[in-house]
Amino acid sequence: MADPIELAKKARTTLATSLQALQDDSAPDELLDVAEPIAQTMGILHKVEHGNGTKLMVQEALDHARTALNDLQNISIAHPAVEAAMEGVAGSLSKIFALAQAMPQAPGDHPTIRRDSAPPPAAATSAAPIAPVAAPVAAPVAAPVAAPAAPVAPQPAPQPAPQPAPQPVVAQPLGQPAVHAPMVTAPLPAVPPPTPAALNTQVIPQAGPQPRDFGATLPVTNPPDKEPEEVSGMAGAPLPAAGAKRVEVELGAHSGSNFYKGLSGNDVIDHGGIFVATYASPKVGEAVALRILLPGDLEFEGDAVVQWTREARGADSEPGFGAKFTRISREGRQLVYRYVRNREPMFYDDM
């Protein structure tokens, strides 16, 4: 599960770039009005970092950030500070949304109950008084009867360790020293004597390191599992332009971004794709380069084509776009399959 303190820190750091761009000396004075909701959002996130925030406060921060993005989109002034601030606010919204999902429900939080929802179980009352339930009385447990002790077999007395037998002495003629015969435990395999040709061609190793041959240079390539491969059925799909900026997609237990599948199949790569939660969605049919960040400091890259977009629909869902992979490595496939085993992918009707 994502750490609320870490999510709040990342969102506040991203918003700091937007606030710095709006407060630059070269920025027009009209942009200072947009800085107020951004500063309010950063103040709430600062409380969450120090353990003083609540789920309702995070929801309030999400509303402030959405207000700031809406104000930036309505500004007609063409200035680099507007674009930098809009990118920072849009990047922080996905983190604040994930933070709202990860925050625990505090006793003081009172979520709004819809009229069409069923009343909570605690509100139901019964006309008849509820009789107290007597605690079950444990039945007395009979004391265990000790079984008769089995006769203990006498242990054999410890035997002294066997001493090695003395080596036989081979008789030698008078005047020569005695020779001890070696102890052979197992017969050794017979080794044929080397032939004269083998003796003539024997190579005697030389001491010291052997010189390396720097004449040949091996090409440096990526491992086979990291090489991008074309996804089945996506031959001829457009590829991102050379030098295109990669879109970072951060996935977690409560992230707005997630993989999706459709009616055409259960494989999220061959018959689905990835939903990227963002307020700055590209156009349908545009090729994008993705950098997928997974829990556990794992990541991979892939190319995709935008298939559909989604507008904001309240606090329960974020806007963004769905993209189908066109190229992905084998390592990336394995990371995707491992992620969807722990978190159910979204469903999108692709028929």
Disulfide bonds with the S-S distance in Angstrom:
none
